[in-house]
Amino acid sequence: MSHVETIKVLLIEDEPGDAELVKIRLKNSKVIFFQLTWVETLTDAKIQLTKQRFNVLLLDLSLPDSSGLETLKKAQIIATETPIIVLTGQNNTDFALKALKIGAADYLVKGDFSEDSLIRTIRYTLQRTKMEKQNQLLVAALKATANGIIITDRKSVIKWANPAFTKLTGYTLKEAIGNKPSELLKSSQQTKPYYQQMWQTLLAGKPWRGEIINQRKDGSLYNEELNIAPVLNKGGAIEHFIGIKEDISPRKRMEEKLKILANTDPLTGLFNRRVFLERLEEETERLNRSEKHCATLLMLDLDFFKQVNDNYGHATGDKVLCSFAKILTTRLRSIDLAARLGGEEFAILLPSTTTKGALIIAERLRLNVANNSVEHRNYKVKFTVSIGIAELSKKDNDYEDVLHRADAALYTAKDKGRNQSCLFSPIQKRN
């Protein structure tokens, strides 16, 4: 047995002749079974609606307990979400448009509709109502999502935005609609080629995804992960763009913190051994690519640091390390790289610096350290540093070679009585 669709109809009509006509036309349907309930007043309709659910209401606007467009307004209250098709005796387009504007799903003129048109109107109404509910659900989902969502036309003019967009950017929906995102949010942090590549992808009908820095209404900047998808019509032409915007500023801040933790010494804030060796290797490779480039390495060791820890405690020893690191960060150039290799051992990479220039820098640092002190129970703890200096060479097999030379120079400085700066000499050997 083939399946027959069932549609439950509530007919609200006080004219028996008109009601009978509707009954006959619905009864003649071959593919749909219409389960019809007929009442003559809105009061009776309300009773029926409390007993069961109907798929559609057929409503005459002239009833014993109501008339005109007020009937439609009252019926909407008792019918809640059930679609209403108005049955009117007025073949008046303006009146019909008013009914549709108030909320009628459709309308039919009494005595001017056939069996097919009645059934077609009911089916179209149900289909349209179903689609509207789906659209309402989608819009509700878009409004509820935590990510900002905007819909633009093909010229990138904003046509719709959800509440998350206004919260993210500070612009109200009224302020956003009619403007382009680039007019509201552009921070000038991205290059022109970056946007050119983005639009080249989008105008080819392909989705684009990337990270950008945008600007809120109050001028503050934020990191955003942006997904844009073109919306094509049936002919394959772009009609709209949908943009999904996620604020990733907290994630970026966390990534930056993790990067700092991974790259720096937690006590002094200087770069750690891993980062320094990576940079030293890069500088060695750069030296081999350029005839004119030069660079020098300083190895530094705080003199008698173990005695500081033994005599004054590790807390004071940490103060000495931090004080020394502060001298390095304030006295070096922006292109120089200082790092703590471990314990009281430090290193400095001086790009574009000869040994002569490096010796001047080393002596300046050594004197600054010697004139510095840290407090320990109202006592000034003095400390000094020994420095070994070696120039990077094209003859080096790798960065380990210059490390050995600078280390040998450092031990020469210590052998000479410490608090010295010594250049590497080929005859120097580390014991």
C-alpha positions in Angstrom: 0.0 0.0 0.0 1.4 3.3 -1.0 1.9 6.0 1.6 -0.6 8.8 1.7 0.3 12.1 3.1 -2.0 13.4 5.9 -2.5 17.1 6.6 -4.7 18.2 9.5 -6.7 21.4 8.6 -8.7 23.6 11.0 -11.3 25.5 9.0 -12.7 28.6 10.8 -15.7 29.6 8.7 -19.2 30.7 9.7 -20.9 30.3 6.3 -21.9 26.6 5.9 -22.0 26.9 2.1 -18.4 28.1 1.9 -17.3 25.5 4.5 -18.9 22.7 2.4 -17.1 23.9 -0.7 -13.8 23.7 1.1 -14.7 20.2 2.4 -15.6 18.9 -1.1 -12.4 20.2 -2.7 -10.1 18.8 -0.1 -12.0 15.5 -0.1 -11.3 15.1 -3.8 -7.6 15.0 -3.4 -6.0 11.8 -4.7 -2.5 12.1 -3.2 -3.2 13.8 0.1 -5.6 12.9 2.9 -6.9 16.1 4.5 -8.2 15.6 8.0 -10.6 18.6 8.3 -12.1 20.1 11.5 -14.7 22.8 11.0 -15.6 25.5 13.5 -17.6 28.7 13.1 -15.9 31.0 15.7 -12.6 31.9 17.1 -13.7 30.8 20.5 -14.4 27.3 19.1 -11.1 27.4 17.3 -9.3 28.1 20.5 -10.9 25.0 22.1 -9.9 22.8 19.2 -6.3 24.1 19.3 -6.0 23.2 22.9 -7.1 19.6 22.1 -4.9 18.8 19.1 -2.2 20.2 16.8 -3.1 21.3 13.2 -0.8 21.7 10.2 -2.6 24.7 8.8 -5.6 27.0 9.5 -8.0 28.2 6.9 -9.4 31.5 8.3 -12.5 33.5 7.3 -12.0 37.1 8.5 -15.7 37.8 9.0 -16.8 35.7 12.0 -19.6 36.1 14.6 -17.0 37.0 17.3 -14.5 39.0 15.2 -14.1 40.7 11.8 -11.5 42.2 9.5 -7.8 42.1 10.1 -8.4 42.0 13.9 -9.6 38.4 13.3 -6.2 37.5 11.8 -4.4 39.1 14.8 -6.4 37.2 17.3 -6.1 34.0 15.4 -2.3 34.4 15.4 -2.3 34.5 19.2 -4.3 31.3 19.6 -2.6 29.5 16.7 1.0 30.3 17.9 3.2 28.9 15.1 0.5 27.2 13.0 0.5 28.9 9.5 -2.7 30.7 8.6 -4.2 31.0 5.1 -6.8 33.8 5.0 -10.1 33.2 3.2 -11.4 36.6 2.1 -14.4 37.8 0.1 -12.5 40.9 -1.0 -10.6 40.6 -4.3 -8.4 43.5 -3.2 -4.7 43.4 -3.6 -4.0 46.1 -1.0 -6.1 44.3 1.6 -4.3 41.0 0.8 -0.9 42.7 1.2 -1.9 44.0 4.6 -2.9 40.5 5.7 0.4 39.1 4.5 2.2 41.9 6.3 0.5 41.2 9.6 1.6 37.6 9.3 -0.8 35.5 7.1 1.1 32.8 5.2 -1.1 33.2 2.1 -4.6 34.2 1.1 -7.5 32.9 -1.2 -10.5 34.8 -2.5 -13.7 32.9 -1.8 -15.4 31.6 -4.8 -12.3 32.2 -6.9 -10.2 29.2 -6.2 -10.2 25.8 -7.7 -9.5 22.4 -6.0 -5.9 22.5 -7.4 -5.2 26.0 -6.3 -6.5 25.3 -2.8 -4.4 22.2 -2.4 -1.4 23.9 -4.0 -1.7 26.9 -1.6 -1.9 24.6 1.4 1.1 22.6 0.3 3.2 25.6 -0.6 2.3 27.2 2.7 3.5 24.1 4.6 6.7 23.9 2.6 7.4 27.6 3.0 6.7 27.4 6.8 9.1 24.4 7.1 11.8 26.3 5.2 11.2 29.5 7.3 11.5 27.4 10.5 14.8 25.9 9.2 16.0 29.4 8.4 15.0 30.7 11.8 16.9 27.9 13.4 20.0 28.6 11.3 19.8 32.3 12.1 19.4 31.5 15.8 22.5 29.3 15.6 24.4 32.0 13.9 23.4 34.5 16.5 24.2 32.2 19.3 27.7 31.2 18.1 30.7 32.7 19.9 32.5 33.5 16.7 31.7 36.7 14.8 29.9 36.1 11.5 29.3 38.6 8.7 27.6 38.2 5.4 28.6 40.6 2.6 27.6 41.1 -1.0 30.1 40.4 -3.8 31.5 43.9 -3.3 32.3 43.2 0.3 29.6 45.4 1.7 28.2 44.1 5.0 24.6 42.9 4.8 24.3 41.0 8.1 26.3 40.4 11.2 25.7 38.4 14.4 25.9 39.7 18.0 29.3 38.1 18.4 30.7 40.4 15.7 29.4 43.5 17.5 30.9 42.2 20.7 34.2 41.5 19.1 34.6 44.7 17.1 32.6 47.2 19.1 30.5 48.2 16.1 26.7 47.9 16.3 24.8 46.1 13.6 23.5 49.5 12.4 27.0 50.8 12.2 28.3 47.7 10.4 25.6 47.3 7.7 26.4 49.2 4.5 30.1 49.4 5.2 33.0 47.2 4.2 35.1 45.3 6.8 38.2 47.0 5.5 36.6 50.4 6.3 35.8 49.4 9.8 38.5 47.1 11.0 41.6 47.6 8.9 44.7 48.0 11.1 47.3 48.4 8.3 49.3 45.6 10.0 49.0 43.4 6.9 50.8 44.1 3.6 49.0 44.9 0.4 50.2 41.7 -1.3 48.7 39.7 1.7 45.2 41.1 0.8 45.8 40.7 -2.9 46.5 37.0 -2.4 43.4 36.7 -0.3 41.1 38.3 -2.9 42.8 36.3 -5.7 41.7 33.1 -3.9 38.2 34.3 -3.1 37.4 35.7 -6.6 38.4 32.3 -8.0 35.5 30.9 -6.0 37.6 29.2 -3.4 37.5 29.6 0.4 40.3 31.5 2.2 41.6 31.1 5.7 44.3 33.1 7.5 45.3 35.1 10.5 45.1 38.9 10.5 45.4 41.7 13.0 42.3 43.9 13.0 41.3 47.1 14.9 38.3 47.5 17.1 36.1 50.6 17.1 38.0 51.9 20.2 41.3 51.6 18.3 42.6 48.5 20.1 44.2 45.7 18.1 43.4 42.0 18.2 44.5 38.9 16.5 41.8 37.2 14.4 41.5 33.9 12.6 39.4 34.6 9.6 37.6 32.1 7.4 35.9 33.5 4.3 33.7 31.4 1.9 32.3 32.7 -1.4 28.5 31.9 -2.0 27.8 31.1 -5.6 24.5 31.3 -7.4 23.2 28.5 -9.7 25.1 30.0 -12.6 28.4 29.8 -10.6 28.8 33.5 -10.1 29.7 34.9 -6.7 26.8 36.6 -4.9 27.9 36.8 -1.3 30.8 36.2 1.0 30.4 34.7 4.5 33.2 35.5 7.0 33.7 33.7 10.3 35.9 35.7 12.7 37.5 34.2 15.8 39.4 36.3 18.4 42.6 34.4 18.9 44.4 37.1 21.0 44.4 35.0 24.2 45.9 32.1 22.2 48.5 34.3 20.7 49.4 35.7 24.1 49.8 32.2 25.4 51.9 31.2 22.5 54.1 34.2 23.0 54.5 33.3 26.7 55.4 29.7 25.8 57.8 30.9 23.2 59.5 33.2 25.8 59.6 30.3 28.3 61.1 28.0 25.6 63.7 30.6 24.5 64.8 32.4 27.6 66.5 31.7 30.9 63.8 31.9 33.6 66.0 33.7 36.1 67.8 36.3 34.1 65.5 36.7 31.1 68.4 36.3 28.7 68.2 33.9 25.8 69.0 30.3 26.7 71.8 28.1 25.4 69.6 26.5 22.7 68.6 29.8 21.1 72.2 31.2 21.3 73.7 28.2 19.6 71.0 28.4 16.8 71.9 32.1 16.3 75.6 31.4 16.4 75.1 28.7 13.7 73.1 31.1 11.5 75.8 33.8 11.9 78.5 31.2 10.9 76.5 30.4 7.8 76.0 34.1 7.0 79.8 34.7 7.4 80.4 32.0 4.7 78.0 33.7 2.3 79.4 37.2 2.6 83.0 38.3 1.9 82.6 41.5 4.0 80.7 40.2 7.0 82.4 39.7 10.3 81.3 38.7 13.8 82.9 38.1 17.2 82.0 35.9 20.1 82.5 36.7 23.8 82.5 34.0 26.5 81.9 35.4 30.0 82.3 33.8 33.4 81.6 35.5 36.8 84.7 35.2 38.9 84.5 33.2 42.1 80.7 32.8 41.8 80.7 29.7 44.0 82.1 31.7 46.8 79.2 34.2 46.5 76.7 31.3 46.9 78.7 29.8 49.7 79.2 33.0 51.7 76.0 34.9 51.0 73.5 32.2 49.9 71.9 31.3 46.7 69.3 34.1 46.9 72.1 36.7 46.8 73.8 34.6 44.1 70.6 34.9 42.0 70.7 38.7 42.6 74.2 38.8 41.2 73.2 36.8 38.1 70.2 39.1 37.5 72.3 42.3 38.1 74.9 41.0 35.6 72.2 40.2 33.0 70.8 43.7 33.4 74.2 45.2 32.6 74.4 43.1 29.5 70.9 44.1 28.2 71.4 47.8 28.9 75.0 48.1 27.6 74.8 46.1 24.4 73.5 47.1 21.0 70.1 45.9 19.7 71.8 43.7 17.1 73.9 41.9 19.8 72.7 38.7 21.4 73.4 37.9 25.0 72.6 34.5 26.6 73.1 32.5 29.8 74.6 29.2 28.8 74.4 27.7 32.3 75.4 28.5 35.9 77.6 31.6 35.9 78.6 31.2 32.2 77.4 33.6 29.7 78.0 34.4 26.0 77.5 37.4 23.7 77.4 37.3 19.9 78.5 40.6 18.3 77.5 40.7 14.6 79.4 43.1 12.3 82.1 43.5 14.9 85.9 42.9 14.6 88.0 41.7 17.5 89.2 45.3 18.0 85.6 46.5 18.4 84.7 43.5 20.5 87.6 44.2 22.9 86.3 47.7 23.5 82.8 46.4 24.2 84.2 43.7 26.5 86.3 46.1 28.5 83.4 48.5 28.9 81.2 45.6 30.2 84.0 44.4 32.5 84.4 47.8 34.1 80.7 48.3 34.5 80.5 44.9 36.3 83.5 45.7 38.5 81.8 49.0 39.6 78.5 47.3 40.3 77.3 45.5 43.5 74.2 43.9 45.0 72.8 44.3 48.5 73.1 41.6 51.2 71.9 42.6 54.7 73.2 46.1 54.2 76.4 44.8 52.8 77.5 45.5 49.2 78.5 42.3 47.4 81.0 43.1 44.7 81.7 40.8 41.8 83.8 40.7 38.6 83.8 38.9 35.2 86.4 37.3 33.0 85.9 37.5 29.2 87.3 35.5 26.3 87.1 37.0 22.8 87.3 35.1 19.5 86.4 36.1 15.9 84.2 33.9 13.7 86.2 32.5 10.8 85.4 31.2 7.3 87.8 28.4 8.1 85.6 27.0 10.9 84.0 23.7 10.2 81.0 24.7 12.4 80.2 27.0 15.2 81.8 24.6 17.7 85.2 25.9 16.5 84.7 29.5 17.6 83.2 28.3 20.9 86.5 26.4 21.6 88.5 29.5 20.7 86.5 31.9 22.9 86.5 29.3 25.7 90.3 29.1 25.5 90.6 32.9 25.6 88.3 32.9 28.7 90.6 30.5 30.5 93.6 32.6 29.6 91.8 35.6 31.3 91.2 33.5 34.4 94.8 32.3 34.4 96.0 35.9 34.3 94.2 36.6 37.6 90.6 37.0 36.4 88.7 40.3 35.9 90.4 40.3 32.5 89.4 40.5 28.8 91.5 38.4 26.5 91.6 37.9 22.8 92.2 34.4 21.5 95.7 33.7 20.3 96.5 30.5 18.2 99.0 29.5 20.9 96.2 29.4 23.6 95.1 26.1 24.7 92.4 25.2 27.3 93.7 23.0 30.1 
